[in-house]
Amino acid sequence: MAALGACGEWLVSTYEKKLIAVHTKKSREPFVFDCSAAEQKPKDTEADNKSDGSEETGSDKILAFAISSSAKLVALTDDTKRLVLFRCEPSWQVISTRWVVRRCTSLVFTEAEDEVWAADKSGDVYSFSVVEPQKTGELKLGHLSMLLSMTLTPNDKYVITADRDEKIRVSHLRSPHNIQAFCLGHLEFVSSLLAPPGHPQWLLSGSGDGTMKLWEYESGRRLQSWDLKQLRDMPNSDTGKEKRSAVSRIAGSPGGHHVAVQCERVPSVQLFGMEQGTEERLVPSSRVTLPHCPLDLTFDPQGRLWVMLDSRETPFLMYTHTQDSWQCDSESPELKSVTEALRPHWEALQVSAGLESQFQHLYKANFDNMASYREKKQQRLQQQNEHGGKKKRGPGKGQQSNGDSKKAKKGNQSGSVPKASS
């Protein structure tokens, strides 16, 4: 999984098995963590004893990572079920390596930075202590479906989880069995969540149905909805499975004034801005056309938009907001330093994730049973028409016709019962 995030003055990217952090201001050596060379899971653990004897191996690919609000901590999880915790300042170092029960899809730090929460493919959410970095995870809540995204609201009041079955659940963080609300309305899996900065009552969600929705999550009320396909001026007839484009990323600027939305396999980014009025609302502001499909995007602390591209020649672009528009700042010294620092690692990678759908297997399978029914019905009607000129068959041998049966019945009713002979 290719991902991008801003960790203070560090720009952090993950691709395949590596996490690479580059400082955007100072000339510092990039930090590189390779999961294929990381600590291995002990074979005599309790979890192994409970297994069925078959050894499960992963590919060491990074599946998700998270950055704490203070930008001092980073966590990642990979296909080998590691959960690695890092400290970023004053220098990068690994704090602990633990193991999760199932492969994870989303990580998030609490605002207090005392825990990191992990959502997995089986629908469960575990919390891992940051204060006690060797402590095993604690099961907090579960869905009946695969979890795809998770976020926490300000002040660590709620944990919001989204699954493959279009549900968004709002649960109390300290008592997750207590469900506050559901945000329902998507027609396909919910792939991305964002609690936008500066708007503590809002939640943004993206889905495989190609829409982004704005919610008042505490009540589950939907405030706004956008069909991103229409914003890209695409025809509505484009409904084939191969043409579907799920929302893969929603990012918010630090001040909460801008929102960037990325859809898979679409070489553009849709920007939204805040409109002031009787009540605030989001409106589409502009669309940035890219030379290649984006792999991920993020805002840095200065509000600049960084985009990771599916290209060896141009792996990154940076955009700044000036005079109500977004302009590419290709001459930025930060962009040049980041590109040069990452180029040796980037050239060794197989850059192809942007060409494949990571959500294709999550779409609902539609079965057209009516087509088979109509075909069989047409065959029956055709057979009836072919035999329409033939006479109806009379009663079979040993059978009475309906009229004879009625006459016999009438005769028995009117006739007398013969007397027995003495």
N, C-alpha and C positions, 0 to 999 in steps of 0.2 A: 504494500500500500504506500503510495506517495502522499506525503502530507507536509504542510508548511505551517510554522507558527513563529510569533515574535515573543522572545523571552527577554524583556528589557531591551538592551542594546545588542543582544544576540539574535540572529536569524537562524532558526532551527528547522532543518528539513530531514525527512525520513524517506528512504527509498530502498526497496528490497530488504536487505538485512542490516543496513547502516543508518545510524543517527549521526548527522553532521551539524555542528553549530559553528557559525562564523560571526565574529564581532564586527558590527557595522561601523564603528567609530574608531577603534584603535587597531593597530597592526599587531594582532595577537594570533598565535597558532590556532588553527581550527581544532575543535574537539571532535573526535571521531570515535564512535562506539559501534563495534561490529558484533552482532548477536551470534554469529557463527563461531566466534572465539570467546563467548561469554561462559559463565559458570554453568556446569551441567547439573541436572537434577540427580540427587542421590538415588540409587536403585533400591535401597532398603527402607524407603519411607513407608509410612502407614498406608498412604494412598496406593502404593504399588502392591502391598499385601492384600488390599481389598479388590484389586483388579482381577480380570478373568484370565490373567496369565499372558495375554498378548501385549507386547510392548508397543506403545503408540509413539511414533516419532513425528516431529514437525519439521518444517522447512526453514525455521529461524527467521522468516519474514516478519517484519514489524507490522502489526495489525492496527494499533492505535497508540497515540501518545497524548499527554496533557501537560499544561504549564500552569503553575499556581498563579494566583492573582498578584503576588508580590514579585513574580518572576525569579524567585530564588530556588524553586524546586521544579523538577521535570520527572515524569514517569512514563514508561513505555511498557507495552506488552507485545509478545510475539507469538508466532505459530507453534513454538515449543512450550507455550504456556508459562513463560517467564513473566514476572512483574518486576521491573528494574526501577529503582528510585535513585535519582541523581540530585546532588546539590550543585548549583551553578556558580555561586559567588562565595568566597573571592575567586575560586577556581573550580572547574568541573571535577567532580569525583562521584564514584558510585557509592551510595549509602548502603543499599541492600539489594539482594536478589531473592525474590520469593516466587512461589508457584501458585497459579490459579487452578481451579477445578476444571473449567472449560475454557475454550478459546474465547477471548474477549473481543467485543466490538466497539466499546467506548470506555474512556477513562475521564474522570473529572476530580479535581481537588475541591475540598470544602473551602469556604472563604476563610475559615480559621486556620486552614492548612494543617490541621491535626489528623486528617484522614484523606485517603484517595479511594474513590468509589469506582468499581469495575462492573460493567454490564457484559453478560456473555451470551453466546449463541443459544443456550438452552433456556434463556428467559430469566435467569437469576441475576441478582445484584449483590455483590459482596463489598464490604468496607475493609480497608487495610490501614492500620495505624501508621502514622508518620512519626509520632513520638516514640513508639516502640517498633523500630523498622524491621525486626525479625519476627514479629508476631504474625500468626496465620490470619487469614481473612475470616470475617464474620458475615454469615448470610443475613441479608436485610429484607429483601422482598423478591417476589418472583412473578413472572407472566406465564401464560400458557403458550406463548409464541416467542420466536426469536426476537431479542432486543437489538435494535439498530442504532439508537442514539439515546443520549442521556445528558441532562444538564441540571444544575442547581440554581435556585433563585437567590437573590441577595439576602444576606443575614442568615443563610443556611436554614431557611424555614421550610422549603419544599424541595423534594427531588422529583424531577419530571422525566418519565421514561416513555419511549416510543417503540412500537413493535411492528412486526411484519403484517399484523392483522388490522392495520389502520388505526389502532388505538393510541391515544396519548393519555397517560395516567399521571395525575398530580397527587403525590403522597407526602405526608408530613415526614420530614427528614428524621426526626428523633423517634417517631413511632410510625414506621412505614406501613403498618397494617391499617392505619387510619387514612383512608383515601379522601382527599378533599374534593376532587372533581375529575371528570373525563372531558377531553377536548375531542369531539367526534365530528367528522365531516369529510375526511380524505377518502378517496375511493381505492387507493392502493397503499402499499407499505409506506410508513413514515421514515424517511431516510436522514433527516437533519433537523436539529433543534437549536434555537438560540434564544436566550434571555438577554435582549439587547441592553447594553450599558445605558444608564441614565433613565431607564423606563422600567422600574421595578415591578410594575403590574402586567407587563407585556410578555408574550411568548410568540416567537416566529417558528413555523414548521414548514418543511419541504417534504415532498412526497414523490413516489413513483408515478402519480397521476399528472405530474408536470405542473403542479400548482404550489404556491406559497401562501400560507394563511397567517393572519395575525389574530391572536387570542388574548382575552382577559382570562388568564389561566385559573385564577382563584375561583371563578364562577363557571368556567368552561364555555364562556360566551365568545362566539366568533365575531371579530370586529371588521376584518377586511379579507379579501381573497383575490389572488391574481393568477390568471392562466399565463404562464411564462411563454408558452408557445405563441400565443397571440401577441405578446409584447415583442417577440422576435419576427413578427409578420410572416408566420408560417401558416399554410393552409390547414383548415380544420380536418380535411380528409386524411391527413397524415396520422393514421391511427394504427398502422401495422406494428407488430412487436419489434421488428428490426429498427423502427423509427422512433420508438419511445425514448424519452430522455428524462431521467429522474433528476431531481434536485440533489446534488451531491454535497453542497457546502453553502452555508449561510454565515456570513461574518459581519460583525458590527464594528464601527469605528470607536475609538476610546470615548469620545464625547456623546456617542449615541445619535449623531446627526446623519450618519450614512450607513447604509446596509448594502453589501455586495452579495449577489447570488450567482452561484455556478451550477450549470447543468452538465451532466456527463455527455461527452462527445459533441459539445457545442463550442465552437471557437469564438466565444464572446462572454462577457460578464455583464449582467444586468445590475445597474445601480439604482438605489432608492434613496430619497431624501425626506427630511421631516418638514411637513407643511404646518405652519402655525395658523391657528384659527380659534373658533370657539372651543374646539378640542383638537389635540394633536392627532395627525394621521400620517401614514407613509404614502408617498406617491412616487411612481417611476420617474426618475430624473434623467438618466442617460444610459446608453449602452456602449460598452467598450468592445470594439472588434479586435480580435487577437490573430496573430499570424499562425498560431497552432492551437490545438485543444489544450485547455488548462488542466493541470493535474490537481492543483489546490491553490488557495489564496488566503491571505491574511492581511490585517491592518497592523502597522507598527505603532509604537507609542506616540509618534508625531502625526498619526492619522493618514499616513501614506499607504497605498494599496500595493502589496507585493503579490505577483502572480507567478506560480511555477508552471512552466510550459513543457509540453511533450516534444522537446527539441534539444538535440545536443548542441546545435549552433547558438540557440538563444534560450538557455534554460530558465532565465528569470527576466521579468519586466517590472518596472515600478511606476506607479501613477500618482500624481499629486492633484489635489482639487484646487483649482484657481478659477475665479470669475465664473462660477456656476458650471464648470465643466471639468472633466478629468483628462489630464494631459500626461502623455508618457514622458518620463524624465530619463531619457537614455544616456544623458551625460552626467548623471549623478555619480559622485565619487563612491558613495556607499554601494550603489548597484555594481559598479565596476569591480570594487574590491571583493564583494560577495561572489560575483561570477568567476573571477580569477581564482579565488580560494577553492571554490567548489568544482571548477572545471576538471581537474585531474580525477576526482572521484566520479563525476557525472559521466565522463567519456567511457568509463569502464562498465557502465550500467546498460542494461537492455531497456531502452526507453520505448515502451509500447503500451503502458497502462492506459493512456488516454484514448487508445483506439479500441479498447475492449470495455464492455459493460460489466461493472462489478455488481450490478443489481439485476441482471437479466434473469437469473434463476429465482428471483423473489416475486416476480409478477404472477398474478393469478392465471391458472390454466383454464381457458374457456372451452367447454365441451358443447358442441352444437348437436344435441340429441334430436332436435326437431328436423334437421335435414334428413337423417336416416328414417325418421317416422314418415315424413312426407314422401320419400322415395318408395317405401313399402306400400303406402296407401295408394299411390299412383299405379303401382303394379297390380294391386287388387282391383282397382277400378277398371284397368285395362282388360284384365281377365274377365271381369263381369260383362264388359261390353262385347268381348269376343264370343261369349256364350249366351248373349241376350236373345238370339233367335230360336234357341232350342226350347222344346216344350218342357213344362214342369213334369217331373216324374210323379206317378201315382203312388199309392201306398205300397209298400213292399210286401213280399210273400208272407202270409201269416198275419198281416196287419189289416185292420179295418180302416176305412176312410173315416174322416171326421163325421160325415153325414150318417154312415151306417152305424157308427158308435152311438150317435144320438138316438137313432131309431130303436136300436136294441135296448138302450137304457130306458126309453119311453115305454116300450112293450113290457119290460120287466116291472115297471112301476104300475101299469094299468092291469096287468094280468093277475089271476088268482093263484094262490098257492095250492097245489094238488094235495088232496087228503091222502093220508097213509092208509093202505089196505089192512083190513083186520085179519 
